[in-house]
């Protein structure tokens, strides 16, 4: 994997706005829920940099390896995830795959009923933010920390 330009350096002003959004959602949502959503979105988008980072962040939060490793199949491992986490993950997947899902009314209604208006709004901001970060990292070939450690 060849690294491309450093978009966060070359486009520093918009990047700082993204960091402000990240700070907002970090204060608004529980850390474990947010990191699970970030990791799941990054898995869907095949973002190695973000998968590596959010896995490490979940380990720092002392989330079990079982929960982390079963995140791609969270619906089959439902007992490991709270009702809020399951609703957030379903919403994150639907919003991330918007070109296929069109984010159905039933998914919106379920997420709203479990999470409430403010949390759903904040979660939607977080999912949108992670999709943006994934697109920057994938398109610019940001190497994950696991590969940087080998160099």
C-alpha positions in Angstrom: 0.0 0.0 0.0 1.6 3.3 -1.1 0.8 6.3 1.0 -0.6 9.3 -0.9 -0.8 13.0 0.0 -1.4 14.1 3.6 -4.8 15.5 3.1 -5.2 16.5 6.8 -2.1 18.7 6.5 -2.9 20.1 3.1 -6.5 20.8 4.0 -6.0 21.7 7.6 -8.9 24.2 8.0 -11.7 21.8 7.1 -9.9 19.0 9.0 -10.1 21.2 12.2 -13.9 21.5 11.6 -14.1 17.7 11.5 -12.2 17.5 14.8 -14.6 20.0 16.3 -17.5 17.7 15.2 -15.6 14.7 16.7 -15.2 16.5 20.0 -18.9 17.3 20.0 -20.0 13.7 19.5 -17.4 12.4 21.9 -19.0 14.6 24.6 -22.5 13.7 23.6 -22.4 9.9 23.3 -21.0 7.1 25.6 -17.4 6.3 24.6 -18.0 2.5 24.2 -21.1 3.0 22.0 -19.3 5.6 19.9 -16.2 3.5 19.4 -18.3 0.4 18.5 -20.2 2.5 15.9 -16.9 4.0 14.6 -15.4 0.5 14.2 -18.5 -1.0 12.5 -18.7 1.9 10.0 -15.0 1.5 9.3 -15.3 -2.2 8.8 -18.1 -1.7 6.2 -15.9 0.9 4.4 -12.8 -1.3 4.6 -10.7 1.4 6.2 -7.7 -0.3 7.6 -6.4 2.8 9.4 -9.7 3.4 11.3 -10.3 -0.3 12.0 -6.9 -0.5 13.6 -7.4 2.7 15.6 -10.9 2.0 16.9 -10.1 -1.6 17.8 -7.2 -0.2 19.9 -9.5 2.4 21.4 -12.1 -0.3 22.4 -9.3 -2.3 24.0 -8.3 0.7 26.0 -11.9 1.0 27.2 -11.5 -2.6 28.3 -14.2 -3.9 25.9 -13.9 -7.7 25.7 -12.2 -9.3 22.7 -15.3 -11.4 22.1 -17.4 -8.3 21.7 -14.9 -6.6 19.4 -14.3 -9.8 17.3 -18.1 -10.4 16.9 -18.9 -6.8 16.0 -19.3 -7.6 12.2 -22.0 -10.2 13.2 -23.4 -8.2 16.2 -27.0 -9.3 15.3 -26.0 -12.9 15.6 -24.2 -12.2 18.9 -27.0 -9.9 20.3 -26.6 -10.9 24.0 -23.1 -9.3 24.0 -24.6 -5.9 23.0 -27.1 -3.7 24.8 -30.4 -2.7 23.2 -28.9 0.8 22.7 -25.8 -0.6 21.0 -27.9 -2.9 18.7 -30.1 0.0 17.7 -27.1 2.3 17.1 -25.3 -0.4 15.1 -28.3 -1.1 12.9 -28.7 2.6 12.3 -25.0 3.1 11.6 -25.1 0.2 9.0 -28.2 1.6 7.3 -26.9 5.1 7.1 -23.5 3.9 5.9 -25.0 1.8 3.2 -27.5 4.5 2.2 -27.2 3.7 -1.5 -28.6 0.2 -0.9 -30.9 0.8 2.1 -32.3 4.2 1.5 -32.6 4.2 5.4 -36.1 2.8 5.7 -38.8 4.3 7.9 -39.0 1.2 10.0 -35.3 1.4 10.9 -35.7 5.1 11.7 -38.7 4.4 13.9 -36.9 1.6 15.8 -33.7 3.7 16.3 -35.8 6.6 17.5 -37.8 4.5 19.9 -34.7 3.0 21.5 -32.3 6.0 21.4 -34.6 9.1 21.5 -34.3 12.2 19.4 -31.1 13.8 20.8 -29.1 10.6 20.8 -30.3 9.6 17.3 -29.3 13.1 16.0 -25.9 12.9 17.7 -25.4 9.3 16.4 -26.3 10.4 12.9 -23.6 13.1 13.1 -21.1 10.5 14.4 -21.9 8.0 11.6 -21.6 10.7 8.9 -18.3 11.9 10.4 -16.8 8.4 10.4 -17.9 7.9 6.8 -16.1 11.1 5.9 -12.9 10.1 7.8 -13.0 6.6 6.2 -13.2 8.2 2.8 -10.2 10.4 3.5 -8.1 7.6 4.9 -9.0 5.0 2.2 -8.5 7.4 -0.7 -5.2 8.7 0.7 -4.0 5.2 1.8 -3.3 6.1 5.4 -1.4 3.1 6.9 -2.8 1.5 10.1 -0.6 1.7 13.2 0.0 -2.0 13.0 1.8 -1.5 9.7 3.7 1.6 10.8 5.1 -0.5 13.7 6.6 -2.9 11.2 8.5 -0.1 9.4 
